[in-house]
């Protein structure tokens, strides 16, 4: 753990700080990521959302929304698979804008980056700091972008498939396209962040995302008396390949669905209207409580 960290006062009046004004949860999370006990000198470190929530006092949902706000503001990059975060301006303040090639800190930066999995945070850091920090070019045979070579049997299978497609084209038939395992659209009642997290989990587990799988998840959610969005949230938190209603614990069944951005905007608008008028918005659904009020009292007539 570092003894101290530098936080520039310009954060509050800079471009990023201005974009976060009025978003207290995002501001708290931004300060946390700049001073996190898990951080290193380059600002690329392992920090699951569960850590962010626990150590700031935010809920998992609040931390997730705040993190998305920081990503949208270009404050950081987050790799959901490896659960790594890259705070974009962190190294600039902790290390410096640039280093001379003879500066021993160049080797320190290189050593810290070598500990990071070669994910999108690793790539984003190199794209931003490789030149100013004189980082060596990675070996081509160890490129993180290139996938490992396929087995010979797989190559032969692909060749046969191509030959079959060519034969179908010659015979006048168009080659059939296989649907990608993760190209199912986000259901209308599921938040985009929840859906993205679930797709990432399925990809990590090498599990398909088909219409049948989504329909099965919806059926299990209905069995549990939950909205699909809340059911998928619990699924992501568990990190399991499958999920059934019978597996859920009582507190997990209480998970609330996230509002979509459109729903949140509508809710905020109704709340502002209610604050200004002192009345309940006409579009808001009311409960079934019936209040018996004398009509003369409503009109202000004394009997």
C-alpha positions as CSV (number, residue, x, y, z in Angstrom):
1,X,0.0,0.0,0.0
2,X,1.3,3.5,-0.9
3,X,2.0,5.9,2.0
4,X,0.4,8.8,0.1
5,X,-1.0,9.9,-3.2
6,X,-1.2,13.2,-5.1
7,X,-4.5,14.7,-5.9
8,X,-4.5,17.9,-7.9
9,X,-6.8,20.7,-6.8
10,X,-7.5,21.3,-10.5
11,X,-9.6,18.2,-10.4
12,X,-12.6,20.3,-9.2
13,X,-12.4,22.9,-12.0
14,X,-11.0,20.9,-14.8
15,X,-13.0,19.4,-17.7
16,X,-13.6,16.1,-15.9
17,X,-14.5,17.7,-12.6
18,X,-17.0,20.0,-14.2
19,X,-18.7,17.1,-16.0
20,X,-19.2,15.4,-12.6
21,X,-20.7,18.3,-10.8
22,X,-24.0,17.3,-9.2
23,X,-23.1,13.6,-9.3
24,X,-21.9,13.1,-5.8
25,X,-21.5,9.3,-6.1
26,X,-19.3,9.7,-9.2
27,X,-17.2,12.4,-7.4
28,X,-16.7,10.1,-4.3
29,X,-15.7,7.2,-6.6
30,X,-13.3,9.4,-8.5
31,X,-11.5,10.5,-5.3
32,X,-11.5,6.9,-4.1
33,X,-9.8,5.6,-7.4
34,X,-7.2,8.4,-7.1
35,X,-6.4,7.5,-3.5
36,X,-7.3,3.8,-3.4
37,X,-5.2,1.5,-1.1
38,X,-5.1,-0.9,-4.1
39,X,-3.5,1.6,-6.5
40,X,0.0,1.5,-7.7
41,X,2.3,4.2,-9.2
42,X,0.8,3.9,-12.7
43,X,-2.9,3.9,-11.8
44,X,-3.6,0.5,-13.5
45,X,-4.7,-1.9,-10.7
46,X,-7.1,-4.7,-9.7
47,X,-10.2,-3.1,-8.2
48,X,-13.6,-5.0,-8.5
49,X,-16.8,-3.1,-8.2
50,X,-17.4,-4.9,-4.9
51,X,-14.2,-3.2,-3.5
52,X,-15.4,0.2,-4.7
53,X,-18.8,-0.3,-3.1
54,X,-17.5,-1.6,0.2
55,X,-14.8,0.9,0.7
56,X,-16.8,4.0,-0.3
57,X,-20.1,3.0,1.4
58,X,-21.9,3.0,-2.0
59,X,-24.3,0.2,-3.0
60,X,-23.2,-2.2,-5.8
61,X,-25.7,-0.4,-8.0
62,X,-24.5,3.0,-7.0
63,X,-20.9,2.1,-7.5
64,X,-21.7,0.6,-11.0
65,X,-23.6,3.8,-12.0
66,X,-20.8,6.0,-10.7
67,X,-18.2,4.0,-12.5
68,X,-20.1,4.3,-15.8
69,X,-20.3,8.1,-15.3
70,X,-16.5,8.2,-14.8
71,X,-16.0,6.0,-18.0
72,X,-18.3,8.4,-19.9
73,X,-16.3,11.4,-18.6
74,X,-13.0,9.8,-19.9
75,X,-11.7,9.6,-16.3
76,X,-10.9,5.9,-16.4
77,X,-11.1,2.6,-18.3
78,X,-12.5,-0.5,-16.6
79,X,-12.0,-4.1,-17.8
80,X,-15.0,-6.1,-16.5
81,X,-13.5,-9.5,-17.2
82,X,-10.2,-9.0,-15.2
83,X,-11.8,-6.3,-13.0
84,X,-8.9,-3.9,-13.6
85,X,-9.2,-0.1,-13.7
86,X,-7.0,2.4,-15.4
87,X,-7.3,6.0,-14.1
88,X,-6.2,8.0,-17.1
89,X,-4.4,11.0,-15.4
90,X,-3.1,9.0,-12.4
91,X,0.5,8.4,-13.7
92,X,0.6,12.0,-14.9
93,X,0.3,13.3,-11.3
94,X,2.2,10.5,-9.5
95,X,5.1,10.0,-12.0
96,X,5.2,13.0,-14.2
97,X,4.2,14.2,-17.7
98,X,7.3,12.5,-19.2
99,X,10.5,10.9,-18.2
100,X,14.0,11.0,-19.6
101,X,15.3,7.7,-21.0
102,X,17.9,7.5,-18.3
103,X,15.4,8.0,-15.5
104,X,15.2,4.9,-13.3
105,X,11.5,5.4,-12.9
106,X,11.0,4.2,-16.5
107,X,12.0,0.8,-15.4
108,X,9.7,1.1,-12.4
109,X,6.7,1.9,-14.7
110,X,7.7,-1.0,-17.0
111,X,7.8,-3.4,-14.0
112,X,4.4,-2.3,-12.7
113,X,2.8,-2.6,-16.2
114,X,4.3,-6.1,-16.5
115,X,2.2,-7.2,-13.6
116,X,-1.0,-6.2,-15.4
117,X,-2.9,-8.7,-17.5
118,X,-2.8,-7.8,-21.2
119,X,-6.3,-6.5,-21.3
120,X,-7.9,-3.2,-22.5
121,X,-6.5,-1.3,-19.5
122,X,-3.0,-2.5,-20.4
123,X,-3.5,-1.4,-24.0
124,X,-5.0,1.9,-23.0
125,X,-2.0,2.7,-20.7
126,X,0.5,1.9,-23.4
127,X,-1.4,4.0,-25.9
128,X,-1.2,7.0,-23.6
129,X,2.2,6.6,-21.9
130,X,4.5,4.3,-24.0
131,X,6.2,7.3,-25.6
132,X,6.5,9.7,-22.7
133,X,7.8,7.0,-20.4
134,X,10.1,5.3,-23.0
135,X,8.4,1.9,-22.6
136,X,9.9,-0.9,-24.8
137,X,7.8,-2.3,-27.7
138,X,6.3,-5.7,-26.7
139,X,7.6,-8.7,-28.5
140,X,5.5,-9.6,-31.6
141,X,5.3,-13.3,-30.6
142,X,3.7,-12.2,-27.3
143,X,1.2,-9.8,-28.7
144,X,-1.9,-9.6,-26.5
145,X,-4.0,-8.7,-29.5
146,X,-3.2,-11.9,-31.4
147,X,-5.2,-14.9,-30.4
148,X,-3.3,-18.2,-29.8
149,X,-2.8,-20.3,-32.9
150,X,-5.6,-22.7,-33.6
151,X,-5.1,-26.5,-33.5
152,X,-4.6,-28.2,-36.8
153,X,-8.0,-29.9,-36.6
154,X,-9.7,-26.6,-36.2
155,X,-7.9,-25.2,-39.3
156,X,-8.9,-28.2,-41.4
157,X,-12.5,-27.8,-40.3
158,X,-12.5,-24.1,-41.4
159,X,-11.0,-25.1,-44.7
160,X,-13.8,-27.6,-45.2
161,X,-16.4,-25.0,-44.3
162,X,-15.0,-22.5,-46.8
163,X,-15.0,-25.2,-49.6
164,X,-18.6,-26.0,-48.8
165,X,-19.6,-22.3,-49.0
166,X,-17.8,-22.0,-52.3
167,X,-19.7,-25.0,-53.6
168,X,-23.0,-23.6,-52.4
169,X,-22.2,-20.3,-54.2
170,X,-21.5,-22.2,-57.5
171,X,-24.8,-24.0,-57.2
172,X,-26.6,-20.7,-56.8
173,X,-27.2,-20.9,-53.1
174,X,-25.9,-18.2,-50.7
175,X,-23.8,-19.5,-47.8
176,X,-25.6,-19.7,-44.6
177,X,-24.5,-17.4,-41.9
178,X,-24.1,-18.5,-38.3
179,X,-25.5,-16.2,-35.7
180,X,-22.8,-14.9,-33.4
181,X,-23.1,-16.4,-29.8
182,X,-23.3,-13.0,-28.2
183,X,-25.3,-10.8,-30.7
184,X,-28.7,-11.0,-28.9
185,X,-30.2,-7.5,-28.5
186,X,-30.6,-6.2,-25.0
187,X,-34.2,-6.9,-23.8
188,X,-36.4,-3.8,-23.3
189,X,-36.7,-4.4,-19.5
190,X,-33.0,-4.9,-18.8
191,X,-30.6,-2.1,-18.1
192,X,-27.7,-1.7,-20.6
193,X,-25.1,-2.0,-17.9
194,X,-26.7,-5.2,-16.5
195,X,-26.8,-6.7,-20.0
196,X,-23.2,-5.8,-20.7
197,X,-22.0,-7.3,-17.4
198,X,-24.0,-10.5,-18.2
199,X,-22.6,-10.8,-21.7
200,X,-19.1,-10.4,-20.3
201,X,-19.7,-13.2,-17.8
202,X,-21.1,-15.5,-20.5
203,X,-18.1,-14.8,-22.7
204,X,-15.8,-15.5,-19.8
205,X,-17.5,-18.8,-19.2
206,X,-17.5,-19.6,-23.0
207,X,-21.2,-19.9,-22.8
208,X,-23.6,-19.0,-25.6
209,X,-26.2,-16.2,-25.5
210,X,-29.1,-17.3,-27.6
211,X,-32.8,-16.5,-27.6
212,X,-33.4,-19.9,-25.9
213,X,-30.9,-19.0,-23.1
214,X,-32.5,-15.5,-22.6
215,X,-36.0,-17.0,-22.5
216,X,-34.9,-19.6,-20.0
217,X,-33.4,-16.9,-17.8
218,X,-36.7,-15.0,-18.0
219,X,-38.7,-18.1,-16.9
220,X,-36.4,-18.6,-13.9
221,X,-36.7,-14.9,-13.0
222,X,-40.5,-15.3,-13.1
223,X,-40.3,-18.4,-10.9
224,X,-38.3,-16.3,-8.3
225,X,-40.8,-13.4,-8.5
226,X,-38.1,-11.1,-9.9
227,X,-37.7,-8.8,-12.8
228,X,-35.3,-10.1,-15.4
229,X,-32.9,-7.2,-14.8
230,X,-32.6,-8.0,-11.1
231,X,-32.2,-11.7,-11.8
232,X,-29.3,-11.0,-14.2
233,X,-27.7,-8.7,-11.6
234,X,-27.6,-11.6,-9.0
235,X,-26.3,-13.9,-11.7
236,X,-23.4,-11.5,-12.5
237,X,-22.6,-11.1,-8.8
238,X,-22.4,-14.9,-8.3
239,X,-20.3,-15.2,-11.4
240,X,-21.7,-18.7,-12.2
241,X,-22.3,-20.2,-15.6
242,X,-25.9,-21.0,-14.9
243,X,-28.6,-19.7,-12.6
244,X,-31.9,-21.2,-11.4
245,X,-34.6,-19.7,-9.2
246,X,-34.2,-22.5,-6.6
247,X,-30.6,-21.5,-6.0
248,X,-31.5,-18.0,-4.9
249,X,-31.2,-16.9,-1.3
250,X,-33.9,-14.8,0.4
251,X,-31.8,-11.6,0.3
252,X,-31.0,-12.1,-3.3
253,X,-34.6,-12.2,-4.2
254,X,-34.9,-8.6,-2.9
255,X,-32.6,-7.2,-5.5
256,X,-34.1,-4.3,-7.3
257,X,-34.1,-3.7,-11.0
258,X,-32.0,-0.9,-12.3
259,X,-33.8,1.9,-14.1
260,X,-32.9,2.5,-17.7
261,X,-31.6,6.0,-18.6
262,X,-35.0,6.9,-20.1
263,X,-36.8,5.7,-17.0
264,X,-34.4,7.6,-14.8
265,X,-34.9,10.8,-16.8
266,X,-38.6,10.5,-16.6
267,X,-38.5,9.8,-12.8
268,X,-36.2,12.8,-12.3
269,X,-38.6,15.0,-14.3
270,X,-41.6,13.9,-12.3
271,X,-39.8,14.4,-9.0
272,X,-38.8,18.0,-10.0
273,X,-42.4,18.7,-11.0
274,X,-43.6,17.4,-7.6
275,X,-41.1,19.5,-5.7
276,X,-42.2,22.7,-7.6
277,X,-45.9,22.1,-7.3
278,X,-46.2,20.3,-4.0
279,X,-48.4,17.8,-5.7
280,X,-48.1,14.2,-6.9
281,X,-47.4,13.9,-10.6
282,X,-50.5,12.8,-12.6
283,X,-48.5,10.1,-14.4
284,X,-47.3,8.4,-11.3
285,X,-49.2,5.3,-10.3
286,X,-50.8,5.5,-7.0
287,X,-51.4,2.8,-4.5
288,X,-54.9,1.4,-3.7
289,X,-55.4,3.4,-0.4
290,X,-58.8,5.2,-0.4
291,X,-59.1,8.4,1.7
292,X,-62.6,9.5,2.8
293,X,-62.7,13.3,2.7
294,X,-65.8,15.4,3.1
295,X,-66.6,17.3,-0.1
296,X,-67.5,20.4,1.8
297,X,-64.1,20.4,3.4
298,X,-62.4,20.2,0.0
299,X,-64.4,23.3,-1.2
300,X,-63.7,25.1,2.1
301,X,-67.4,25.4,2.9
302,X,-68.4,25.4,6.5
303,X,-71.6,23.6,7.4
